[in-house]
Structure formats: structure tokens, C-alpha cells
Amino acid sequence: MQKKPCAKKQVMVTEKELPLCCPRVDERLWDGHPRVYLDIKKTGHVDCPYCETKYILV
């Protein structure tokens, strides 16, 4: 069984890193799925609908 290119993980982000997109431009597998912009400001956390990476605003 092949591993998904974007493995589920948690990523801490700061206000300085907003707007938030997944995959992030600094990721090695930046072409793992279509880039989506995520609204993290409302709740302080958000999950990517494609790879399930959990982003947490610190």
C-alpha cells in the first residue's frame, strides 16, 4: 500500500504566516493536492479537506 503524499500531521502557524494555504509553499511535496486557502482566524484551528493536516494558530 502506498503512503499518501501528504501524511496527516499537525502544523503550528503564526499570524505572520497568514494567509494560510495547504500545501504550504515551503513544503517539499507542494504538489500533493490542489492548493486550498484555509480560514484559521475564526476558530484558531483548521483541517485541510484533502490531506487532513491540522493547522493550529499560535
C-alpha positions in Angstrom: 0.0 0.0 0.0 1.4 3.4 -0.9 1.6 6.2 1.6 -0.4 9.3 0.8 1.9 12.2 -0.4 0.5 14.4 2.4 0.5 12.4 5.6 -1.8 13.6 8.4 0.1 15.9 10.8 -0.2 19.0 13.0 1.4 22.3 12.0 1.6 25.3 14.2 1.3 28.6 12.3 1.6 32.3 13.4 -0.3 35.4 12.3 2.8 36.3 10.3 2.3 33.2 8.1 -1.2 34.1 7.1 -3.0 33.8 4.7 -2.8 30.0 5.2 -2.7 27.6 2.3 -2.3 23.9 2.1 0.0 22.6 0.9 2.3 25.4 2.1 4.8 26.9 -0.4 7.7 25.7 1.8 6.6 22.0 1.8 8.6 19.5 -0.1 5.5 17.9 -1.5 3.9 21.2 -2.5 2.1 19.4 -5.5 0.5 16.7 -3.3 -3.0 18.1 -3.9 -4.6 21.3 -5.2 -3.7 24.3 -3.2 -6.5 25.5 -0.9 -6.7 28.6 1.3 -7.9 27.9 4.8 -9.7 30.3 7.2 -8.0 29.7 10.5 -8.8 33.0 12.2 -12.4 32.2 13.2 -11.6 29.2 15.5 -7.8 29.1 15.8 -7.5 25.8 14.1 -8.5 24.2 10.7 -8.1 20.9 8.9 -7.2 20.6 5.3 -10.0 18.9 3.5 -7.6 17.0 1.2 -4.8 15.7 3.4 -6.3 16.2 6.9 -3.3 18.2 8.1 -4.4 20.1 11.2 -3.2 23.7 11.4 -3.2 25.5 14.8 -2.8 29.2 15.2 -0.3 30.1 18.0 
